[in-house]
């Protein structure tokens, strides 16, 4: 079975042709495109970006993201978990908000510094 994708690893936007049965990729300009094509059809992952509530600050929301991609089918569960989170200021960029979101071993980190 062949699946056509556009690679998102770099600005080139290569048009990939992934043969799912043979685990092979055509149309990629680099190794990253090959890796992306195989991963996208076998185990798609996404980085989740959102906000969580922050206490003890004039700001009400703290932008956060997963440090790595999580399985695509866990995105909505991840968002539900993050809706429950409240953190206290001060917070630095890169501070870990959740260590192991949904048992994925992926950390959720702050993407903004917030002072009290």
N, C-alpha and C positions, 0 to 999 in steps of 0.2 A: 504494500500500500504506500502511495506517495502522498506526502503532505507538503504544500508550498507555504513558505514563511518569508517574512522580511526580517533580517537580522537586526537586533537593536543594540549590539555590543559596541558599535562605533558609528560615526556619522556616514559611513559608506552606504549603509542600508542595503546590503547584498540580498538579492533574491535567492533564497535557498530552496532546494528541492531535496527533501528528506525522505529516504526510503526506510520506512519503519521496520520492514521485515529484515533488511540487511544491515540496519543501523549505519547507514552511510549518508553523506551529505554532499551535494554538488552545488556550485555557484558561490561558495564562500571564498573571500579573498585572503582569509587568515585562519589560523587554528581556533581562535575564539569563536568564529562563526560556526565551525564544525561542532565544537563543544556545545554551543548554544542550541543548535539545531537538534542534536541528540537529546539534550536535557529537556528542551521544550516539548518534545513528543513523548518522552518517557516519564519525566518527573518535573513538570513545570513549577517554577518558584517565582515569587515576587517579593520585592521589598515593600513593606507597608509604611506609609507616612500618614500621620494624623496628629491630633492634639489630645492632651489629657488635662484635667482640671488641676490648677495650682492654688495652694493656700498661702497665706502670709505674704501676699504680693499685691501690688496695684494691678498687675496683669492677671487675667482670669484663666488663660490657657497656655500650656507649654507645648511647643511643637516637638514631636518624637518620631522615631523611625526604627524599624528593625535593622539591626546591624548587618544582617545578611538576608537573603531571600528565604521565605518560608513556603511550604507547599501551597500551591494556589487554592486548593480546596479548603484551607484553614483560614483564609483571609477574613471571612465574615465572623468566624468564632474569635479570631484575634481582635477584631474591632469591638466585639461585645465585651471581651475582657478589658480592653483599654478604656471603655466607657465607664467602668467601675473604679478606675484608678484616680487617686488624689495624691498629689505630692506637695511637700512643703518647700518653700524657698528658704535659703538660696539653692540654686541648681546651676551646675556648670555644663558647658557643651561636652557631650560624650558621657555624662554621668549615666550609670545604668539605672533604669527605672524598673524594669522587670528582667530577671536573670535568664529564665528558661520559659519563654512564652509557649504555652500549650505543649510542653514536653519536646520542643524542637531543638533545644540547646542553643537557640538564638536569643540574643539579648535585645531588649528595646532600650534605646538610648535617647537622651535629650539632644536636640539640635540647636538649642539656644541657651544662653546664660541668662538667668533670672536672679536679681538681687531682692532682698527683703524690702 
